[in-house]
Amino acid sequence: MLKLQNITKTFNAGTVNEKVALSDLSLTLNPGDFVTVIGGNGAGKSTMLNMVAGVYPVDSGNILIDGVDVTRLPEHKRAAYIGRVFQDPMMGTAADMWVEENLAIADRRGKKRGFKWAITKKDKAKYQAALAELDLGLETRMTTKMGLLSGGQRQAITLLMATLKRPKLLLLDEHTAALDPKTAAKVLEITDRLVKENELTALMVTHNMKDAIAYGNRLIMMNAGRIILDVAGEEKKNLTIEALLAKFSQASGAEFANDRALLN
């Protein structure tokens, strides 16, 4: 479903601020894979997601989604293949529009627009049913402005919007990092359910080692723009944080230095 072939990316090349973000990176995701991505600051995690989404052009290499080469496609054209949830709950939604209006925008992604009622009775019933499944009481707040919701409620709706059209690929960029632990746990629970129910292929960046181990069927760890660890199946199920740190040290030849991840 996703294939990264020898991707390289250097920012500020040829200057004193030169930074090699991705170095000959290759990764393949099969349909239905839920891959968690972990690594220290500057490891290349978010850059990898941004390259897949088309935020930055590649220096070299190819990106394929469901067999289609999207390497040269701009970000707005890749949106037909990708659903994305950001770290900031304020991104990905329109704060001054109602909940149902935000859902309607997501529901019409890729469709032609014309002069007609934007939200029909059938649409309202569909959105209400989808919101009810989140179990956050949002089905009664369809005409509430998004900006008035809590961060967790907004992130849950963003997840729903990102998966409404069953994208080829779901990108989750530390989407629980700005939430309190209880809310983050709820959003992760919703994430896991939506991925499974819709049989989505997902790539989730996280700083939380416990979450990286608990969710998904595969875990990759990055360091200095490369994938240095890739575990799946029973090996992933049996992982502990201590074992993960030991594997990192063995693969990279260094200790894992990231206070935020260790504290989590």
C-alpha positions as a Markdown table, in Angstrom:
| # | Residue | x | y | z |
|---|---|---|---|---|
| 1 | Met | 0.0 | 0.0 | 0.0 |
| 2 | Leu | 3.0 | 2.3 | 0.6 |
| 3 | Lys | 6.5 | 1.9 | -0.8 |
| 4 | Leu | 9.3 | 4.3 | -0.1 |
| 5 | Gln | 12.3 | 3.6 | -2.3 |
| 6 | Asn | 15.7 | 5.0 | -1.4 |
| 7 | Ile | 14.3 | 8.4 | -0.2 |
| 8 | Thr | 16.9 | 11.1 | 0.6 |
| 9 | Lys | 16.2 | 14.6 | 1.9 |
| 10 | Thr | 18.7 | 17.3 | 3.0 |
| 11 | Phe | 17.6 | 20.7 | 4.3 |
| 12 | Asn | 19.8 | 23.8 | 3.7 |
| 13 | Ala | 22.2 | 21.8 | 1.6 |
| 14 | Gly | 25.7 | 23.4 | 1.1 |
| 15 | Thr | 25.3 | 25.7 | 4.1 |
| 16 | Val | 26.5 | 25.7 | 7.7 |
| 17 | Asn | 22.9 | 24.7 | 8.6 |
| 18 | Glu | 22.9 | 21.6 | 6.4 |
| 19 | Lys | 20.8 | 18.8 | 7.9 |
| 20 | Val | 20.4 | 15.3 | 6.4 |
| 21 | Ala | 16.9 | 14.4 | 7.4 |
| 22 | Leu | 16.4 | 11.2 | 5.5 |
| 23 | Ser | 19.3 | 9.0 | 4.2 |
| 24 | Asp | 18.5 | 6.3 | 1.6 |
| 25 | Leu | 15.3 | 5.4 | 3.4 |
| 26 | Ser | 13.3 | 2.4 | 2.2 |
| 27 | Leu | 10.0 | 1.2 | 3.7 |
| 28 | Thr | 7.1 | -1.0 | 2.5 |
| 29 | Leu | 3.7 | -1.2 | 4.1 |
| 30 | Asn | 1.3 | -4.0 | 3.2 |
| 31 | Pro | -2.5 | -3.4 | 3.1 |
| 32 | Gly | -3.8 | -3.4 | 6.6 |
| 33 | Asp | -0.5 | -2.7 | 8.3 |
| 34 | Phe | -0.7 | -0.4 | 11.4 |
| 35 | Val | 2.9 | 0.7 | 11.9 |
| 36 | Thr | 4.1 | 2.8 | 14.9 |
| 37 | Val | 7.2 | 4.9 | 14.4 |
| 38 | Ile | 9.5 | 5.9 | 17.3 |
| 39 | Gly | 12.9 | 7.6 | 17.5 |
| 40 | Gly | 14.7 | 10.5 | 19.1 |
| 41 | Asn | 14.4 | 14.1 | 18.2 |
| 42 | Gly | 15.7 | 14.7 | 14.7 |
| 43 | Ala | 15.5 | 11.0 | 13.8 |
| 44 | Gly | 13.4 | 11.9 | 10.7 |
| 45 | Lys | 10.0 | 10.6 | 11.8 |
| 46 | Ser | 7.9 | 13.7 | 11.0 |
| 47 | Thr | 10.0 | 14.4 | 7.9 |
| 48 | Met | 9.1 | 11.0 | 6.6 |
| 49 | Leu | 5.4 | 11.6 | 7.1 |
| 50 | Asn | 5.7 | 15.0 | 5.4 |
| 51 | Met | 7.5 | 13.5 | 2.4 |
| 52 | Val | 4.7 | 10.9 | 2.0 |
| 53 | Ala | 2.1 | 13.7 | 2.3 |
| 54 | Gly | 3.9 | 15.8 | -0.3 |
| 55 | Val | 4.8 | 18.7 | 2.0 |
| 56 | Tyr | 8.4 | 18.5 | 0.9 |
| 57 | Pro | 9.8 | 17.3 | -2.4 |
| 58 | Val | 12.3 | 14.4 | -2.3 |
| 59 | Asp | 15.9 | 14.9 | -3.3 |
| 60 | Ser | 16.0 | 11.4 | -4.7 |
| 61 | Gly | 14.0 | 8.2 | -4.6 |
| 62 | Asn | 10.4 | 7.3 | -5.2 |
| 63 | Ile | 7.1 | 7.2 | -3.3 |
| 64 | Leu | 4.3 | 4.8 | -4.3 |
| 65 | Ile | 0.8 | 4.6 | -2.8 |
| 66 | Asp | -1.2 | 1.5 | -3.8 |
| 67 | Gly | 1.1 | 1.1 | -6.8 |
| 68 | Val | 0.7 | 4.7 | -8.0 |
| 69 | Asp | 3.9 | 6.7 | -8.2 |
| 70 | Val | 3.1 | 10.0 | -6.4 |
| 71 | Thr | 6.7 | 11.2 | -6.1 |
| 72 | Arg | 6.1 | 14.3 | -8.2 |
| 73 | Leu | 2.4 | 14.9 | -7.2 |
| 74 | Pro | 1.8 | 18.1 | -5.2 |
| 75 | Glu | 0.3 | 17.8 | -1.7 |
| 76 | His | -3.3 | 18.7 | -2.7 |
| 77 | Lys | -3.3 | 15.9 | -5.3 |
| 78 | Arg | -2.0 | 13.3 | -2.9 |
| 79 | Ala | -4.9 | 14.2 | -0.6 |
| 80 | Ala | -7.0 | 11.8 | -2.7 |
| 81 | Tyr | -5.0 | 8.9 | -1.3 |
| 82 | Ile | -4.2 | 10.1 | 2.2 |
| 83 | Gly | -6.0 | 10.9 | 5.5 |
| 84 | Arg | -4.0 | 12.9 | 8.0 |
| 85 | Val | -4.2 | 13.9 | 11.7 |
| 86 | Phe | -1.8 | 16.4 | 13.1 |
| 87 | Gln | -0.3 | 16.9 | 16.5 |
| 88 | Asp | -2.2 | 20.2 | 17.1 |
| 89 | Pro | -5.9 | 19.6 | 17.6 |
| 90 | Met | -6.6 | 23.0 | 16.0 |
| 91 | Met | -5.3 | 21.8 | 12.6 |
| 92 | Gly | -7.3 | 19.8 | 10.1 |
| 93 | Thr | -10.6 | 21.4 | 11.0 |
| 94 | Ala | -12.3 | 24.8 | 10.5 |
| 95 | Ala | -12.8 | 26.3 | 13.9 |
| 96 | Asp | -15.7 | 28.7 | 12.9 |
| 97 | Met | -17.7 | 26.0 | 11.2 |
| 98 | Trp | -20.1 | 23.6 | 12.8 |
| 99 | Val | -19.2 | 20.0 | 13.5 |
| 100 | Glu | -21.6 | 18.8 | 10.7 |
| 101 | Glu | -20.1 | 21.3 | 8.3 |
| 102 | Asn | -16.6 | 20.0 | 8.9 |
| 103 | Leu | -17.8 | 16.4 | 8.4 |
| 104 | Ala | -19.5 | 17.5 | 5.2 |
| 105 | Ile | -16.3 | 19.0 | 3.8 |
| 106 | Ala | -14.4 | 15.7 | 4.6 |
| 107 | Asp | -17.3 | 13.7 | 3.1 |
| 108 | Arg | -17.1 | 15.6 | -0.2 |
| 109 | Arg | -13.4 | 15.4 | -0.6 |
| 110 | Gly | -12.6 | 14.6 | -4.3 |
| 111 | Lys | -16.2 | 15.2 | -5.4 |
| 112 | Lys | -17.4 | 17.9 | -7.8 |
| 113 | Arg | -19.1 | 20.8 | -6.1 |
| 114 | Gly | -22.3 | 22.5 | -7.3 |
| 115 | Phe | -25.1 | 24.7 | -6.1 |
| 116 | Lys | -27.2 | 22.6 | -3.8 |
| 117 | Trp | -27.9 | 22.1 | -0.1 |
| 118 | Ala | -24.5 | 21.1 | 1.4 |
| 119 | Ile | -26.0 | 18.8 | 4.1 |
| 120 | Thr | -29.1 | 16.7 | 3.5 |
| 121 | Lys | -31.2 | 14.9 | 6.0 |
| 122 | Lys | -29.5 | 11.7 | 4.9 |
| 123 | Asp | -26.1 | 13.3 | 5.5 |
| 124 | Lys | -27.1 | 14.4 | 9.0 |
| 125 | Ala | -28.2 | 10.9 | 9.9 |
| 126 | Lys | -25.0 | 9.5 | 8.6 |
| 127 | Tyr | -22.8 | 12.0 | 10.6 |
| 128 | Gln | -24.9 | 11.6 | 13.7 |
| 129 | Ala | -24.4 | 7.8 | 13.6 |
| 130 | Ala | -20.7 | 8.1 | 13.1 |
| 131 | Leu | -20.3 | 10.6 | 15.9 |
| 132 | Ala | -22.3 | 8.4 | 18.3 |
| 133 | Glu | -19.8 | 5.6 | 17.7 |
| 134 | Leu | -17.1 | 7.9 | 19.2 |
| 135 | Asp | -18.9 | 7.7 | 22.5 |
| 136 | Leu | -18.2 | 11.3 | 23.4 |
| 137 | Gly | -21.7 | 12.7 | 23.3 |
| 138 | Leu | -20.9 | 14.6 | 20.1 |
| 139 | Glu | -23.9 | 13.4 | 18.2 |
| 140 | Thr | -25.9 | 16.0 | 20.1 |
| 141 | Arg | -23.6 | 18.8 | 19.2 |
| 142 | Met | -23.8 | 18.8 | 15.4 |
| 143 | Thr | -24.3 | 22.5 | 15.2 |
| 144 | Thr | -21.6 | 23.4 | 17.7 |
| 145 | Lys | -18.6 | 25.3 | 16.3 |
| 146 | Met | -15.5 | 23.2 | 16.2 |
| 147 | Gly | -13.5 | 25.8 | 18.0 |
| 148 | Leu | -15.7 | 25.5 | 21.1 |
| 149 | Leu | -14.9 | 21.8 | 21.6 |
| 150 | Ser | -12.1 | 20.4 | 23.8 |
| 151 | Gly | -8.8 | 19.3 | 22.2 |
| 152 | Gly | -9.7 | 15.6 | 22.7 |
| 153 | Gln | -13.2 | 16.0 | 21.1 |
| 154 | Arg | -11.7 | 17.9 | 18.2 |
| 155 | Gln | -9.0 | 15.3 | 17.7 |
| 156 | Ala | -11.6 | 12.6 | 17.7 |
| 157 | Ile | -13.6 | 14.4 | 15.0 |
| 158 | Thr | -10.5 | 15.0 | 13.0 |
| 159 | Leu | -9.8 | 11.2 | 13.1 |
| 160 | Leu | -13.4 | 10.6 | 11.9 |
| 161 | Met | -12.9 | 13.2 | 9.1 |
| 162 | Ala | -9.6 | 11.6 | 8.0 |
| 163 | Thr | -11.2 | 8.1 | 7.8 |
| 164 | Leu | -14.7 | 9.0 | 6.5 |
| 165 | Lys | -13.7 | 8.3 | 2.9 |
| 166 | Arg | -11.5 | 5.3 | 3.7 |
| 167 | Pro | -8.2 | 6.6 | 2.5 |
| 168 | Lys | -5.5 | 4.4 | 1.0 |
| 169 | Leu | -3.2 | 5.6 | 3.8 |
| 170 | Leu | -3.7 | 7.2 | 7.2 |
| 171 | Leu | -0.9 | 9.4 | 8.6 |
| 172 | Leu | -0.9 | 10.1 | 12.4 |
| 173 | Asp | 1.8 | 12.6 | 13.4 |
| 174 | Glu | 2.0 | 12.5 | 17.2 |
| 175 | His | -1.8 | 13.1 | 17.2 |
| 176 | Thr | -2.1 | 12.5 | 21.0 |
| 177 | Ala | 1.0 | 14.5 | 22.1 |
| 178 | Ala | -1.0 | 17.7 | 23.0 |
| 179 | Leu | -3.6 | 15.8 | 25.0 |
| 180 | Asp | -3.7 | 14.9 | 28.7 |
| 181 | Pro | -3.0 | 11.2 | 29.4 |
| 182 | Lys | -6.7 | 10.2 | 29.9 |
| 183 | Thr | -7.9 | 12.0 | 26.8 |
| 184 | Ala | -4.9 | 10.6 | 24.8 |
| 185 | Ala | -5.8 | 7.1 | 25.8 |
| 186 | Lys | -9.4 | 7.6 | 24.6 |
| 187 | Val | -8.2 | 9.1 | 21.2 |
| 188 | Leu | -5.8 | 6.1 | 20.8 |
| 189 | Glu | -8.6 | 3.7 | 21.5 |
| 190 | Ile | -10.8 | 5.4 | 18.9 |
| 191 | Thr | -7.8 | 5.4 | 16.4 |
| 192 | Asp | -7.3 | 1.7 | 16.9 |
| 193 | Arg | -11.0 | 0.9 | 16.4 |
| 194 | Leu | -11.3 | 3.1 | 13.2 |
| 195 | Val | -8.2 | 1.5 | 11.7 |
| 196 | Lys | -9.5 | -2.0 | 12.3 |
| 197 | Glu | -13.1 | -1.4 | 11.3 |
| 198 | Asn | -12.2 | 0.4 | 8.1 |
| 199 | Glu | -9.2 | -2.0 | 7.4 |
| 200 | Leu | -6.9 | 1.0 | 6.9 |
| 201 | Thr | -3.2 | 1.1 | 6.4 |
| 202 | Ala | -1.8 | 3.5 | 9.0 |
| 203 | Leu | 1.6 | 5.0 | 9.9 |
| 204 | Met | 1.6 | 6.5 | 13.4 |
| 205 | Val | 4.5 | 8.6 | 14.8 |
| 206 | Thr | 4.7 | 8.7 | 18.6 |
| 207 | His | 7.2 | 9.6 | 21.3 |
| 208 | Asn | 5.5 | 7.2 | 23.7 |
| 209 | Met | 7.3 | 3.9 | 23.8 |
| 210 | Lys | 4.4 | 2.2 | 25.7 |
| 211 | Asp | 1.9 | 3.3 | 23.0 |
| 212 | Ala | 4.3 | 2.3 | 20.2 |
| 213 | Ile | 4.5 | -1.2 | 21.6 |
| 214 | Ala | 0.7 | -1.5 | 22.5 |
| 215 | Tyr | -0.7 | -0.4 | 19.2 |
| 216 | Gly | -0.3 | -1.7 | 15.7 |
| 217 | Asn | 1.1 | -4.9 | 14.2 |
| 218 | Arg | 4.5 | -3.5 | 13.5 |
| 219 | Leu | 7.0 | -1.1 | 15.0 |
| 220 | Ile | 9.9 | 0.7 | 13.4 |
| 221 | Met | 12.5 | 2.8 | 15.1 |
| 222 | Met | 14.4 | 5.6 | 13.3 |
| 223 | Asn | 17.8 | 7.2 | 14.0 |
| 224 | Ala | 19.7 | 9.8 | 11.9 |
| 225 | Gly | 17.2 | 9.5 | 9.0 |
| 226 | Arg | 17.3 | 5.7 | 8.8 |
| 227 | Ile | 15.3 | 2.8 | 10.0 |
| 228 | Ile | 17.4 | 0.9 | 12.4 |
| 229 | Leu | 14.8 | -1.4 | 13.9 |
| 230 | Asp | 11.7 | -3.1 | 12.3 |
| 231 | Val | 9.8 | -5.6 | 14.4 |
| 232 | Ala | 6.4 | -7.2 | 13.9 |
| 233 | Gly | 4.1 | -10.1 | 14.9 |
| 234 | Glu | 5.0 | -12.1 | 18.1 |
| 235 | Glu | 8.4 | -10.2 | 18.4 |
| 236 | Lys | 6.5 | -6.9 | 18.8 |
| 237 | Lys | 3.9 | -8.4 | 21.1 |
| 238 | Asn | 6.6 | -9.6 | 23.5 |
| 239 | Leu | 8.5 | -6.3 | 23.5 |
| 240 | Thr | 9.1 | -4.4 | 26.7 |
| 241 | Ile | 10.4 | -0.8 | 27.0 |
| 242 | Glu | 13.7 | -2.2 | 28.4 |
| 243 | Ala | 14.1 | -4.6 | 25.5 |
| 244 | Leu | 13.3 | -1.8 | 23.0 |
| 245 | Leu | 16.0 | 0.4 | 24.5 |
| 246 | Ala | 18.4 | -2.5 | 24.4 |
| 247 | Lys | 17.6 | -3.1 | 20.7 |
| 248 | Phe | 18.1 | 0.5 | 19.9 |
| 249 | Ser | 21.5 | 0.6 | 21.5 |
| 250 | Gln | 22.5 | -2.6 | 19.7 |
| 251 | Ala | 21.3 | -1.3 | 16.3 |
| 252 | Ser | 22.6 | 2.2 | 16.6 |
| 253 | Gly | 25.7 | 1.8 | 18.8 |
| 254 | Ala | 24.4 | 4.6 | 21.1 |
| 255 | Glu | 22.0 | 5.1 | 23.9 |
| 256 | Phe | 18.5 | 6.3 | 23.2 |
| 257 | Ala | 18.6 | 10.0 | 24.2 |
| 258 | Asn | 15.1 | 11.4 | 24.3 |
| 259 | Asp | 13.8 | 12.6 | 27.7 |
| 260 | Arg | 10.3 | 13.0 | 26.5 |
| 261 | Ala | 10.1 | 9.4 | 25.2 |
| 262 | Leu | 11.7 | 8.0 | 28.3 |
| 263 | Leu | 9.4 | 9.9 | 30.7 |
| 264 | Asn | 6.4 | 8.7 | 28.8 |
